[in-house]
């Protein structure tokens, strides 16, 4: 088993998403991080909306204060017994321009959720994107954009 880790670690490092995508201005290369937080608790019940909002305010927003999005989604997975399990989930979407500096922040968020709500996993997807925080109707300083 130990030799498998030695062989697998370099391969896993190669899976780090590239942010060196070619982007047309004003877009810039960035990394989109999608985290799927299941709301079912192993002991029964569900993470409430109030509990989620508290977690978001305490554990997520301080790590990504520049912005994020949260969507309510319905998820499903096959459990260890082969049964399809469906659950309500939260999809957290964050776009960062400083990859790989986000890695520790994401790990802290996942660990905090698992500890706080007794979750065994948070599903994570990362991929390179082109992004810009611009607005066609608002210019610098909040003044109307002359178009």
N, C-alpha and C positions, 0 to 999 in steps of 0.2 A: 504494500500500500504506500509506503514512504517513497518508493521510486516513482510511483504514479504521480505524486504531488510534484516531485522535482521535474518531471516531464510536462505536467499539465500547467504549472505556473507560467512558464514563458508563453504558452499558447493562450492562456487567459489574458495575459498582458497585451497580446496582439489584438484582442477583441475590443480594446478601448476605442470608442467611437472617434473618428477623425473630425476635427472642426475646420480642416483646410479645404472646404468646399469653395468652388468659384461662385462668387456672388456679384450681381450687378448693383452698383451704387443706387441708392444709399444703403442697401443691405450689406450686412457684415457676416462673416462666418460665426456661427454660434453652436451651442449644444442644447438640444431639448431633452429634458429629463422628465419622464412620466412615471409617477409612483401610484400604484393601485393599492389602496388601503381597504381591506375587507372589514366590514362592520360587525360581523357575527363574532360573539365571544365563545371561547371553548366551553366555558362554564354555563353557557346559555345566555340569552338576551342579546342585545345589540348596543353598540356604541351610539349614544344618543347624539342628536344635533348639537346640544349644548356642550357635551363632552368633546365632540369634534372641534367646535369653535374654540374651546379653551385650549385644546392641544395645538391647533393652528396658531393661535395667538402666542402661546408660550414656547413652542418648540420649532415651529416652521418659520413664521414671519421674522423673528430675530436673525435667522440664518440667511434668509433671502428677502431683505427689506425692500429691494428695488422692484419687486412685483412677482406675482404668481397667479395662477388660475386654479380653481377647484370646480370640478363637475361631479354631479351625482350620476353614477352609472350602475348598471346591473351586471354582475359578473357570474361566471360559472367556472367550475373546475372539476376534475375527476379526483375523488379522494382515494385513500389507500385501499379501500374495499372495492374500488371500481365504480362507485356510484357517482352520478353527476350531482354536484352540490351547487346551488345558486345562492347568491347573497348580494345584498345592497352594498355598494362600495363608494369610496370617494377617489376620484382621479385628481391628483395634484400635478400640475404642469408648471415647470420652471424652465426658463431659457436663460442660459449663462453665456457670457462672453469670455470668461476666464478659466475655461477648462484647462487642467484637471483640478483646479483649486476647490471645486465644488465637492469632491469625493468625500472628504471628512464631514462636511455639513450634511450630506445625504445619509451617510452611515449613522451619524448622530440622530437624525430624524427617524430613521428606520428602527434603530435600537430603542429610542424613547417610546415609539408607538408600541413596539412589541412588549416592552416592560409595563407600560401604563395600562394596556388593554389585553394582555395575555395572548397576543397574536404570535403565531409561529413564523410568519413570513409576510413580506410586503413585495409585491411583484414590481419589477423595475425595468424600464425600457429607456435607452439613450440612443440618440441619433443626431448626426450633424444636420444643421439647417442654415438657411440664410434668414437674418432677422434685422429689424431696425425699430427703434422706438421713436417713430416720427408720426406726425399727424398732418394730414393735408390741409386742414383749415386753421391750424394754429402754428404761428412762427415762433422764433426765439422770444423769450420773455412773455409768452402768452398772448402776444398781439396777433390779430388776424393775419393770415398768410396772404400776401398779395398775389392772387392768381387770376 
